[in-house]
Each structure stands twice: as C-alpha cells, then as structure tokens.
Amino acid sequence: MDIELVKGDLLEQEVEVIVNAWNRNIIPWWLLLPQGVSGAIKKHAGYAPFKEIGRMGAIPLGQARETSAGKLAYQSIIHVAGINMFWCATHYSVTQSVVNAMNIVNQKGYQSVAFPLIGAGSGNRSEAWSLNLMQQTFANIESNARVVLVQYQKR
C-alpha cells in the first residue's frame, strides 16, 4: 500500500473519510476542551460527531469508532483511541488505531482516507516518532484505499 505523505491541514484533504485522533472516550466530550485535530473537527463539523461518539461509551485503547461527519463534506469520521488514560500514546495504541481505522475503511469500501499523526501533540509523542510508527504499521496492511498521512502545517 502506498502512503501519500503531505504537509498541511487534515480538513483540507480531498478524501472520503478522515481519522480523528481521539481518546478512550471515558471523560464526557463536553467536559474536554478538544485540541489539535479534535478541536479543528469540532470547530468545523459542529457537535454532532462528538455527541455520536459520546453515546458509544468507552473505547478500548487502539480501537476505532465511526460517526457522521457533521457539517464537514466527508462521508464519515473514524475516531481512534490513540492515547491512554495518562494522555500518552504508546506503540500499541498507535499501531492498533491505524489497524482498526483501516479495518473500517476496508469493510465499508472507502476509496480514500486521511490520517493525522496519531500520538503527536496531545499524545505527548514527537511527530517523527508517530510518523515512523505509522509508516511501519501501514506497510503491513493490505488495502485498495488511497491513504493520505497528514503532517500538520499552518498555511
């Protein structure tokens, strides 16, 4: 599987679905001040995807859940539990988040998906660490979908 690495904004990618680097969904979303990817999604999509994910209950570490895209033009948002209860991304949480998000992409037949660097930022890991781990994980996944890996960069 070829991975397209781009620098830019996740919400500006021309794909069918995007991935939100989320948490375990144990603390109600409305008590959190979403930052980074989640903050941008909330700002542009509205509350609908977060209300949906909130109703799904706790998400096991590394698992993925799909919601609507709210006001965004995507078909859906795949939320991954990429950080643990100590707000830290681990090898397990990142690799399993990638695998489980791609399982949804493949099962639903999506043709394109954009990922942020899971674990960078709120997960207290460097971009280089997340990028390297995610690229290694994608190398072991079979999919016909176009995958865009986005390193955040302001315009």
Buried (B, 14 or more C-beta within 10 A) or exposed (E): EEBEEBEBBBBEBEBBBBBBBBBBBEEEBEEBEBEBBBEBBBEEBBEBBBBBBBEEEEBEBBBBBBBBBBEBEBBBBBBBBBBBEEEEBBEEBBBBBBBBBBBBBBEBEBEBBBBBBBBBBBBEBEEEBBBEBBEEBBEEBEBEBBBBBBBBEEE
